[in-house]
Amino acid sequence: MTEIPSFLLINNPVTLHEVKKNDKKFRFSFIEQTLNSSGKFISTTVFQYHSALFKGILQQLNPVVKLLMLLVGTTGIALIHSVLFQLILSFLIFLLVAFSKLRLRSFYKRVLTLVLIFGIIPTLPIYFNWITPGKPALELIKSGCSFNFWIYHVPNSLYISYEGIHHALRLEIKVLNSLALSLLIIHTTQFVDIVKAASRLKAPAIFLLIITLSHKLIFIFTKVLEDSFLGLKSRWWRKIDENASRQIVGNRFLLVFNKTWHRYDQTYKAMIARGFNGTIEHGYQKQLNRLDILFLLLFIVVLSTAVTISNVFQLY
Amino acid sequence: MEKLFNLENVRYQYNQFQQALVNVSFDIEKGEILSIIGSNGSGKSTLLHILAGLVFPTSGILKFENHEISESALNKKDFNAYFRQNVGYIFQHADAQLFCPTVLDEILFGPQQKLMKKEEAMDIAFSLMKMLNIEYLKDRPTYMLSGGEKKKVAIAAVLAVNPQVLIMDEPTSSLDPKTRSFIIELIFSLNEAGKTIILTSHNLEMISHFQSRVAVLSENHTIERIGMPEDVLNDTEFLIKNNLISEHMHKHGTHIHKHLPGSLFFHKHDRL
């Protein structure tokens, strides 16, 4: 170590007047923002251990019951074809969310983001007469002739059909209900309790091992992402040239994955050092009480009634 | 002395169950060294994150040179540029703040944003690398460095902008003894040059050398006491209560006994 460079021994603060007056919004690049928002979304969606501590209705239930509710619920949702019944289920799930004292706005914001990715975007083609022929609801393109393309028949006009809207909406609402129920269970149960409950329900050990390690990996990944974004934020105030900016983004991807792998590797070694041999011990488990059994029975009765009525009377 | 930072009833909570800071109010004056001490989880790093404008208080007000630091203020390009050039932050885990392809790029990142001429920026980068003995690392990717090397690169990268405030989270952790002594010397010199230094540390002995104010964050996440080191660090009862010192064991021959750390951390020295 040698002398301190002379420029450091001059205190020359930057004043607000010195920086060019620019009231425009400061923004990180699109990729940086996307990376950061995705990290935040994943961490707030997956890691909600604090909401599992609220004094709500679902938080009082045994994790085994909640896991059974999830299994029965998602199966029931898939079997109910009536849009009206699906809407009633949405309302019941909404009541459960409210009684579990979760913040409705942020909960449904997350659910709807996932519905957009897993429900709306994949079902978009169903709206059109190419996939679902039927009565036109909105005509988009009209060409002179129809033709065959590969396995598809392209009709002479492209429109959104009433039948398409019905099918797509039915699928989307199923996705909405399944996701809302899944997130409700995740947000009201500690992850470790979900794993314990799954083990009690005789889920394969390899499956539990994979989800436990994946959960750990996602946690480390989002933490590294968050730290690295704060580091960037602390030192970035002006747009730099495109080439350097691209290099930084690329390098950050590399660093984030590298650090995640490194920390994950250390975590895994620590597990081995503490005697981990491929099986996960789940410790003590809570016993089912009367409230648990009553709640589960009520849930199964409501859902099976809805499935039966919907299928017997062929309600769509 | 002129106020640089002003905190009024700053509160920060991660969620309903996790408080990080509770009603924190104090001022930081221009040109001082403020050491923040506290046990693990008391909120030291969160407080530094707030002072560096990286996270924002759940409630309360933070001002820098009488300008309120908020998310909306830092969303403005000019204010962000003004604040980031004046306030440099060195993270506890340096690898969080290194994102450029090589060590040299990392150090040049700040000067490039200041639109400095290439020769001037290079001079600054090489003088900093020489100061910290890391010239040989200049072309190395940052992820291939050891913990101590990363810390040195992070220090160089922040100093390259020559900020008027340096916020350092555990500045001497993971450094070898020689570099640690140099960093303490550097802190003194930068402070002599008029820069404000805010740091956290568990090393009470190092803090006692600074002869500047010490703020103690309690396990209740509030500022328990703020004062000169001779008042704070000589109050053994207070230090034990706030989990800053504890009894430790000693072995003399075959005899093992417990006692508090020696007579105290505060030794008055003349400034260097």
Boltz contact constraints between the chains, C-beta under 6 A:
constraints:
  - contact:
      token1: [A, 1]
      token2: [B, 133]
      max_distance: 6.0
  - contact:
      token1: [A, 1]
      token2: [B, 182]
      max_distance: 6.0
  - contact:
      token1: [A, 2]
      token2: [B, 130]
      max_distance: 6.0
  - contact:
      token1: [A, 2]
      token2: [B, 131]
      max_distance: 6.0
  - contact:
      token1: [A, 4]
      token2: [B, 189]
      max_distance: 6.0
  - contact:
      token1: [A, 5]
      token2: [B, 127]
      max_distance: 6.0
  - contact:
      token1: [A, 7]
      token2: [B, 162]
      max_distance: 6.0
  - contact:
      token1: [A, 9]
      token2: [B, 193]
      max_distance: 6.0
  - contact:
      token1: [A, 11]
      token2: [B, 164]
      max_distance: 6.0
  - contact:
      token1: [A, 11]
      token2: [B, 193]
      max_distance: 6.0
  - contact:
      token1: [A, 11]
      token2: [B, 194]
      max_distance: 6.0
  - contact:
      token1: [A, 11]
      token2: [B, 195]
      max_distance: 6.0
  - contact:
      token1: [A, 13]
      token2: [B, 86]
      max_distance: 6.0
  - contact:
      token1: [A, 13]
      token2: [B, 164]
      max_distance: 6.0
  - contact:
      token1: [A, 14]
      token2: [B, 82]
      max_distance: 6.0
  - contact:
      token1: [A, 14]
      token2: [B, 85]
      max_distance: 6.0
  - contact:
      token1: [A, 14]
      token2: [B, 86]
      max_distance: 6.0
  - contact:
      token1: [A, 16]
      token2: [B, 82]
      max_distance: 6.0
  - contact:
      token1: [A, 19]
      token2: [B, 78]
      max_distance: 6.0
  - contact:
      token1: [A, 19]
      token2: [B, 81]
      max_distance: 6.0
  - contact:
      token1: [A, 19]
      token2: [B, 82]
      max_distance: 6.0
  - contact:
      token1: [A, 21]
      token2: [B, 78]
      max_distance: 6.0
  - contact:
      token1: [A, 22]
      token2: [B, 77]
      max_distance: 6.0
  - contact:
      token1: [A, 22]
      token2: [B, 78]
      max_distance: 6.0
  - contact:
      token1: [A, 23]
      token2: [B, 76]
      max_distance: 6.0
  - contact:
      token1: [A, 24]
      token2: [B, 77]
      max_distance: 6.0
  - contact:
      token1: [A, 25]
      token2: [B, 75]
      max_distance: 6.0
  - contact:
      token1: [A, 26]
      token2: [B, 75]
      max_distance: 6.0
  - contact:
      token1: [A, 26]
      token2: [B, 77]
      max_distance: 6.0
  - contact:
      token1: [A, 26]
      token2: [B, 80]
      max_distance: 6.0
  - contact:
      token1: [A, 50]
      token2: [B, 15]
      max_distance: 6.0
  - contact:
      token1: [A, 50]
      token2: [B, 17]
      max_distance: 6.0
  - contact:
      token1: [A, 227]
      token2: [B, 96]
      max_distance: 6.0
  - contact:
      token1: [A, 228]
      token2: [B, 96]
      max_distance: 6.0
  - contact:
      token1: [A, 230]
      token2: [B, 54]
      max_distance: 6.0
  - contact:
      token1: [A, 231]
      token2: [B, 96]
      max_distance: 6.0
  - contact:
      token1: [A, 231]
      token2: [B, 97]
      max_distance: 6.0
  - contact:
      token1: [A, 232]
      token2: [B, 99]
      max_distance: 6.0
  - contact:
      token1: [A, 233]
      token2: [B, 54]
      max_distance: 6.0
  - contact:
      token1: [A, 234]
      token2: [B, 52]
      max_distance: 6.0
  - contact:
      token1: [A, 234]
      token2: [B, 54]
      max_distance: 6.0
  - contact:
      token1: [A, 234]
      token2: [B, 89]
      max_distance: 6.0
  - contact:
      token1: [A, 237]
      token2: [B, 80]
      max_distance: 6.0
  - contact:
      token1: [A, 237]
      token2: [B, 81]
      max_distance: 6.0
  - contact:
      token1: [A, 237]
      token2: [B, 84]
      max_distance: 6.0
  - contact:
      token1: [A, 238]
      token2: [B, 113]
      max_distance: 6.0
  - contact:
      token1: [A, 240]
      token2: [B, 112]
      max_distance: 6.0
  - contact:
      token1: [A, 247]
      token2: [B, 101]
      max_distance: 6.0
  - contact:
      token1: [A, 248]
      token2: [B, 99]
      max_distance: 6.0
  - contact:
      token1: [A, 251]
      token2: [B, 99]
      max_distance: 6.0
  - contact:
      token1: [A, 251]
      token2: [B, 101]
      max_distance: 6.0
  - contact:
      token1: [A, 252]
      token2: [B, 99]
      max_distance: 6.0
  - contact:
      token1: [A, 255]
      token2: [B, 143]
      max_distance: 6.0
  - contact:
      token1: [A, 258]
      token2: [B, 143]
      max_distance: 6.0
